Amino acid sequence: RNPDMLDHLKITQASGSAVSQVEKQVSVLRERNIDLRHRLSALTANARENHKLHEQTSKLVLKLLAADSLEELCGVFTAAMSEDFKVEHASIILFGEGESTGNCRIEKLESAREEIGSLLRGRKPVCGVLRKEELSYLFPSAGAVGSAVLMPMTDDEEMGLIAVGSSDADRYSSSMGTLFLSHIADVIVQLLPRLEKPEA
């Protein structure tokens, strides 16, 4: 009448102090079943999180496409990181010779190389705990930042970077995926030539 209870029943056989082969097999199968359930739960949780990230990323891309200036583009990015992605600290830096205005931060490439050259050298995403000087450059008003993800924006040349950070040193690690942030960076790279370039 209650088949769901079978998983929880432990029926011993009259075999004295020895454990019967059937009893041992049932025990092993029960342990495997528990392990598989845990794995399934983890996969389901990851799937939900990825689905949520996909929806948030799609929403952000549409907003980025609607931007008609560099300042609006930068504002859309930082607002979405804070409001939708619940990121503690977010930064977008464009390389050029112009002056920073509003949400649009423009820095000379030479200056960026002096401050965070090791992070830009490989033109690849960097995740994990960064040096205090590097974090201070990426997030000037954030105070103590524990970990971050830096995503260079490159085409034929280095165009800038986007970064997200947290006061939690374990929030961003080298083992985490960067697919969605990489996609956002790729979209911004495609949009930059259509907007006013960061030049004096």
Residue, then its C-alpha position, 0 to 999 in steps of 0.5 A: r500500500n505504501p511503495d514509497m516506504l520501500d526505500h527507507l525500510k531495512i529488512t535484515q535476514a536471519s543470518g547471524s552476525a554475517v551480512s547476507q549478499v542480498e542485504k549488502q547489495v541492497s545497501v550498495l544500491r541504496e547508497r548509489n540511489i542517494d548519490l544519484r538523487h543528490r547529483l540530480s538535485a545539483l544538476t536541476a539547480n544549475a539548470r535553473e540558475n543558467h536559465k535565469l542567467h540566460e533570461q537576464t543576459s537576453k534582457l540586457v542585450l536588448k537594452l544594450l542594442a537600444a543604447d544610442s551613446l557610449e554613456e547610455l551603453c555604460g549606464v545600461f551595463t552597470a545598472a543591469m549588473s546591480e539591479d538584475f544580476k545583483v552584482e555588488h560592484a560592476s565596472i566598464i572601462l573603455f580605452g581611448e584618449g577622451e575624458s570620462t563623462g557620467n557613466c562612461r569611464i575612459e582610460k588610456l590603454e598605456s595607463a591600464r597596462e601600467e595598473i593591470g597589465s598582467l590581467l590584460r596580457g592574455r586577452k582572456p577572462v580572469c577570475g578570482v582574488l586580485r591584488k589590492e591595486e588591481l581591485s582599486y583600479l577596477f572599482p575605485s569607490a568599492g573599498a575592500v573587494g574580495s574577488a572579481v571577474l575581468m573580461p577584456m573586450t577585444d577585436d583587432e585591438e584592445m577596446g576596453l574591459i568589463a568587470v564584476g566584483s564582490s567583497d566575498a573572496d570566494r564569490y568569484s573563483s578560477s573554476m567558475g564559468t564566464l560564458f554569459l559575461s563573455h557574451i555580454a562583452d562580445v555584444i558590447v564590442q560589436l556595438l562600440p563602432r556604431l557609437e561615438k568613439p572615446e576620443a578627444 
